[in-house]
Amino acid sequence: MKTLLAALLWLPVAAGAAEHHVIIDGMKFTPQVVQVRKGDTIVWENRDMFVHNVTAAGIRSGDLQPGKTWRWVVPATMSFDYLCTLHPVMKGRVEVK
C-alpha cells in the first residue's frame, strides 16, 4: 500500500489541469484555436488598445479593458466557437478533447 501511495505522489504535474493563454492583440485572438481538456483554464489577455470581450453561448467575459485578463475553467467536453461582440470579425474556437 505504501508503494502505491508513493507512486501516486510522484505522478507528473502535467497529469492535472493545464492553463492555456489566448492573447488579444491586433484585433484578433492568438491562437485562434485553443485545444484544451475539461477542467483546464483558459486565460484571455487583452494586449490591444481597444476594449474586447469573449462571448459564446452561455459564456460572457464582460468588457476587457486594455491590459486586463479573464480566466475561465472549461466545464464540459463540448467544443465551441466564440467572438468579440464589439468586433464580430474577431473569432476564435475552443476545442475540448
C-alpha positions as CSV (number, residue, x, y, z in Angstrom):
1,M,0.0,0.0,0.0
2,K,2.8,2.4,0.8
3,T,4.4,1.7,-2.5
4,L,1.2,2.6,-4.4
5,L,0.8,5.8,-2.4
6,A,4.4,6.8,-3.0
7,A,4.0,6.1,-6.8
8,L,0.8,8.3,-6.9
9,L,2.6,11.1,-5.2
10,W,5.2,11.2,-7.9
11,L,2.7,11.5,-10.8
12,P,3.8,14.4,-13.1
13,V,2.0,17.7,-12.5
14,A,1.1,17.6,-16.3
15,A,-1.5,14.9,-15.4
16,G,-3.6,17.6,-13.8
17,A,-5.4,20.6,-15.3
18,A,-3.5,22.9,-17.6
19,E,-3.6,26.7,-18.2
20,H,-3.8,28.0,-21.7
21,H,-3.3,31.6,-22.8
22,V,-5.1,33.5,-25.6
23,I,-3.7,36.9,-26.5
24,I,-6.0,39.6,-27.8
25,D,-4.0,41.9,-30.0
26,G,-4.2,43.4,-33.4
27,M,-7.9,42.8,-33.5
28,K,-7.5,39.0,-33.3
29,F,-7.3,36.1,-30.9
30,T,-4.0,34.2,-30.8
31,P,-4.1,31.3,-31.0
32,Q,-7.3,31.4,-32.9
33,V,-8.0,27.7,-32.0
34,V,-7.1,26.6,-28.5
35,Q,-7.1,22.9,-27.6
36,V,-8.0,22.0,-24.0
37,R,-9.4,19.4,-21.8
38,K,-12.3,19.5,-19.3
39,G,-11.0,21.2,-16.2
40,D,-8.3,23.2,-17.9
41,T,-8.2,27.0,-17.5
42,I,-8.1,29.5,-20.4
43,V,-6.8,33.0,-19.8
44,W,-7.6,35.6,-22.3
45,E,-5.4,38.7,-22.1
46,N,-6.2,41.9,-23.8
47,R,-3.0,43.5,-25.1
48,D,-4.8,45.5,-27.7
49,M,-5.6,49.3,-27.4
50,F,-9.3,48.6,-27.7
51,V,-11.9,47.1,-25.3
52,H,-12.8,43.5,-26.3
53,N,-14.8,40.6,-24.9
54,V,-15.2,36.8,-25.2
55,T,-18.7,35.7,-26.0
56,A,-20.3,32.3,-26.8
57,A,-23.5,30.5,-25.8
58,G,-23.5,30.8,-22.0
59,I,-20.1,32.4,-21.9
60,R,-19.6,36.1,-21.3
61,S,-16.3,37.7,-20.2
62,G,-17.8,41.2,-20.0
63,D,-15.7,44.0,-21.4
64,L,-12.0,43.5,-21.1
65,Q,-10.2,46.9,-21.0
66,P,-6.6,47.0,-22.4
67,G,-4.2,45.2,-20.1
68,K,-7.0,43.1,-18.4
69,T,-7.4,39.4,-18.3
70,W,-10.3,36.9,-17.9
71,R,-10.0,33.4,-16.7
72,W,-12.4,30.6,-17.4
73,V,-12.4,26.9,-16.4
74,V,-13.6,24.5,-19.1
75,P,-16.6,22.8,-17.5
76,A,-17.5,20.2,-20.2
77,T,-16.2,18.3,-23.2
78,M,-18.1,20.4,-25.8
79,S,-16.1,22.4,-28.4
80,F,-17.5,25.8,-29.4
81,D,-16.8,29.0,-31.4
82,Y,-16.6,32.4,-29.7
83,L,-16.3,36.0,-30.8
84,C,-15.9,39.6,-29.6
85,T,-19.4,41.1,-29.9
86,L,-17.8,44.6,-30.1
87,H,-15.8,43.5,-33.2
88,P,-17.6,40.5,-34.7
89,V,-14.8,39.8,-37.2
90,M,-12.7,38.6,-34.2
91,K,-13.4,34.9,-33.9
92,G,-11.9,32.0,-32.1
93,R,-12.6,28.4,-31.2
94,V,-12.2,26.2,-28.2
95,E,-11.7,22.5,-29.0
96,V,-12.2,20.3,-25.9
97,K,-10.7,16.9,-26.2
